[in-house]
Amino acid sequence: MRRRHFEALRPVCPACRRAFLALEPGAEGADDAIRSGVLGCDACGGRVPILAGVPVLVPDLAGWLSAHLPLVLESDIDAAAAEAVVAAAMGPDSAFAIARQQQSSYAHDHYGDLFAEDAASAPGGVRRCQDEALRRLGPRPGPVLDIGCAVGRTSFDLAAAGDGPVLGIDLNWPLLRIGRGVLDRGLVRYPLRRLGNRYDRREARFAPPGAGRVDFWVADALALPFADDTFGLVTAFNVLDCVPDPGRLVAEIGRVAAPGAGIALATPLDWASHATPASAWLDSPDAFEAMVARTSREAPGAKPLMPAAPALDLPWAVRLHDNATVTYRTRLLTLTAA
């Protein structure tokens, strides 16, 4: 966790949301980077850990740790050969195998252009979507929030496009630690699935411009741990159909966006019942736009979000393995907070 981001963004307690968090004595790190420690809340007495440089700012800390702590511990498996042995022993249906597949798909789209063999498959769907959003919104002053940043390339691109602090947030530890590797070691490293249980290792030195203004935190998009009117730009690419309450996501974005802030939302409306209950599914792009307009007017604490440009459909390819790529059509909304 970068001290400058903590001090500039002043996160609030994710449990009670009544007070700002304070860094307790005994935190470990060097210069601007805090590697481990505890953030405490004076209002409710809640405490959250900083693990491997990442604060875990979620309302249900026990639930997140139950699901993710084994994956946090597995982060120490650096050797490709050891990783392959662990994957074979755990089997294709294990949490480790699922996380590995996610790392492969997301990291290929974010960083595949760095590897000549992979660049031919035209990765970068999320980056092209973000580029179009930034072109439509133009520059906006203030901190930037990248919701659902995954492996982090979008956060680095946002830093290169502006001059304020950029914070990428996600709940998925195996994805977040790939972006964390760029911050901590200047190294992109991820497994690329070939076929079956066979993976290649992708690894490259990478020093994106503006990386010193980027940080990555674990946080819940439906309970953003920030005060109202904090950010000048908020992005959420293909997040809306991955949360249990899409309307609450829109309301939270409107709450933390400052007046005049730019907002970019994109989604293929690819619903799954394990992520979003069927009662909350939106069955058309028009329904998506109507929900955003209605929620931004009616939700407590939100503010009206006005279209900055007409909605746009963009292709977005997700590589699963050598023989399978799924191409989505994602709807991009660019908005301005009233």
Secondary structure, 3 states (H helix, E strand, C coil): CEHHHHHHHCCECCCCCCCECEECCCCEEECCEEEEEEEECCCCCCEEEEECCEEEECCCHHHHHHHHHHHHHHHHCCCHHHHHHHHHHHCCCCHHHHHHHHHHHHHHHHHHHHCHHHHCCCCCHHHHHHHHHHHHHCCCCCCEEEECCCCCHHHHHHHHHCCCCEEEEECCHHHHHHHHHHHHHCEEEEEEEEECCEEEEEEEECCCCCHHHEEEEEECCCCCCCCCCCEEEEEEECCHHHCCCHHHHHHHHHHHEEEEEEEEEEECCCCCCCCCCHHHCCCCHHHHHHHHHHHHHHCCCCCCEEECCCCEEEEEEEEEECCEEEEEEEEEEEEEEC
